[in-house]
Amino acid sequence: MEKQFYAVYLNPSRPDFAMTMTEEERAIMTEHVAYWTEILKQGKVYAFGPVMDPKQIYGLGIVAVDNEQELKDIIANDPAGKINKYEYFPMKAVVPNISIS
């Protein structure tokens, strides 16, 4: 089965979130990084991390899954979803050794 690729955005709850996180928010974001690192190790994530856009820092991930529901499940189980909002879009990814979806 061909993988479906998505660009996944984690949008912060406020524009200055990255600079003004509370201790509780920082702990949740630490859990978030650990969670996505495990998904990365499973080969479902090609890259993830903060985008240092001068207007607002946000998270970005490039994900390859079997179907959209699998992505929804990944998002639903992410601790960062408690304090930030996700959006995602299908992506026509060109990656080594994998056909274009």
Secondary structure, DSSP 8 states (H G I E B T S, - for coil): ---EEEEEEEE-SSTTHHHH--HHHHHHHHHHHHHHHHHHHTT-EEEEEEE--SS--EEEEEEEESSHHHHHHHHHT-GGGGTSEEEEEEE---BTTB---
